[in-house]
């Protein structure tokens, strides 16, 4: 994806989702719930015309950065997010519920 079409990432708190927009159109989003100091990332959706362009990974990175900024722990319930964090050990310090054998944040 060239830099003129890089996604704009925002937190749409009223809809409880992080959105990626390209040229003003929604390219993808992650739905979330925040409770008890935890950010549950529930579902990721990338529109077909934007698949394979790094939109999903960008959304996960943005969500994790937001969790760090707000002092939240992350619960990756979405399979896409879980797969991302499993392959990115730099996220494990704030992730709750990692599979056995992988370090995770404490409660």
N, C-alpha and C positions, 0 to 999 in steps of 0.2 A: 504494500500500500504506500503510495507516495505521500509526502508530507502535506500536500494540499488537500488530501482527503483523510487525514488522520482523525480518528474519532474524538469528539468532545465528550468527556466523562463528567457526569453530574449525579448528585444524590437528589432524587425526587422523593422527599420525605413523605409527602401526602399520599403517595402510591406505594410507599415502602419498597422502593427499588432504585438501583443504580442504573442509569441509562447511558448508552453510547449513541451519540448522534453523529451523522456524517451529512454535511451540507444541509443541516436543519431537519433531517429525517431520522427517526429512530432506526438504528442498525442492530441493536441488541440491548438486553437488560438482564439484571440479576434481581430476583425478588428476595426480600429479606424480612426478618423479624428481629427486633431488639428487645430482650427481656433479661433482667437480672445480671446485667453486665456482660451479656453475651450477644453476639451477632450471628444469627442462624442464616446461612445463605441457602435458600430453599430451591430455587429454580433458575436456570440460565437459559436464555433464548437468544439466538442470533438469527436474523432473517437470512433466508437462503442466499440472497444475492451478496451477502457480506461474509458468508462462511469462508474459512481458510485465509482470512485477512488479518487475523490477530485480534479481532474484536472481543471474543470470549476471554482470552488470556488477559487482555487489557482491562476488562471489567473485573476480573478476579484480583489482579494487582491493585486496582483502584479500591476495591472493597477491603482488601487486607490493609492497605495504607490508611484508609478511613478508620478501620478498627484500631490500628496502632495509635492514630491521632487521638481517638476518643477513649483509649484505655480499655477496649473491649476484647474479650476472647472470641474466637471464631469457631462456629460449629458448621462444618461443611456437609450439609445434608444432600445437596445437589451432587449427582454423580460427576458432572463436569468439574465442579469446584474441588471435590474430593480427589479426583485424578490429578488436577493441577497441583494441589498442596502435597500430594504424595511424591510428586517428582520435583518439588521445590523445597528442599530442607530448610531454607532460610525462613520459611513460614511456620515451621513446626513449633516455634516458641510460643505462639499465641493460639494455636489450633488445639481444640479439644476433640477427643474421640478418634485419634489416629489408630489404625490397625495395630495389632500386637507386633512388637519388634521395631516399631517406629516411635521415636520420642514424640511426646505431645506436651502441651501446656498442662499444668496442674489445675485443679478446679479452682 
